[in-house]
């Protein structure tokens, strides 16, 4: 999969960046790469233009039995001045490759707490036509890897008092749309603008994050917490670094487990309210724009 993605993304992005640097080389002091393929491009450009370089790594690679990938990652990242892993698991992987610890700083993302903030839940439900419903929300790509099918299957195991709202698009769009047309407890507004998502988070009683792979980081988790909505999350990847049991619950991401956990909190509103009360303070303490200081330091150290 990676070689195909590389061939698809690399040529156009490389020549666009090359052209930009030729045109603005005196104005640009730092090249900042987000992810492995941009890092490969930046690796070449920093050699050509002698610029300071910073890379953010958003993936958990799993280098076991992937010698070619591990060698490529080590070769590419070794040329960067600063490496910003988004999770401790990623940092541990990169250290195990032999990349120097002094180049690495854990980067924790942030959320705009002025945009993603709590508003009265019943008001949000009413405005979205979800008044009186217990709402479980999914926001993301509609693909099996993100767990969309898991939630569709879970919806069949619960009574119609629990409503599943799917926001997003992707290969499973038609599947979700068809289920929404025939299944009363599924609502599918499709893809919505980012500025509209706070209303959905606020209307939800629970946010579902049923990822089927080792995701390093999910910004939707931060957004949900900032809006005061607890989370049922897959116990995979770096997600346990982003939240803890005071604001949600980690489970093995199967349809049975999601259905059972949703039913538990539906039947125990006091325990759900306790989780909800912790969410906004949790986000304020960990995910404010103060986290930008790591990037500022990475840039300033080159001055």
Number of C-alpha atoms within 10 A of each C-alpha: 5 9 7 8 10 14 11 11 12 14 11 11 14 18 12 10 16 19 12 12 17 10 11 11 14 9 8 13 16 16 22 19 20 14 14 19 20 19 24 20 20 28 21 15 18 16 11 11 16 13 18 22 24 23 24 22 23 19 19 23 18 13 16 8 8 10 10 9 15 19 12 13 20 16 15 18 23 16 20 22 18 24 27 22 25 22 25 16 18 22 22 14 17 24 14 13 15 10 20 12 12 9 15 20 19 16 21 20 19 18 23 14 18 9 14 22 21 22 15 10 19 16 15 20 21 13 12 13 12 18 15 10 19 20 27 24 25 25 24 17 19 24 16 17 15 19 23 26 19 21 27 18 15 19 23 14 15 15 11 15 13 19 22 27 25 28 20 19 19 14 11 15 20 12 13 22 17 12 16 19 12 9 15 14 21 23 21 18 13 16 17 13 7 7 9 10 19 19 21 25 32 28 31 28 26 26 27 29 26 27 24 19 16 17 20 23 21 16 11 18 23 28 24 30 31 29 26 30 31 31 26 23 23 25 20 18 19 20 21 17 14 18 22 14 12 14 23 21 17 20 14 15 22 19 20 16 16 26 18 15 16 24 15 13 15 18 11 11 12 11 12 19 15 13 19 22 16 17 24 23 15 18 25 17 9 17 22 18 13 12 15 14 11 16 17 10 11 23 19 10 10 13 7
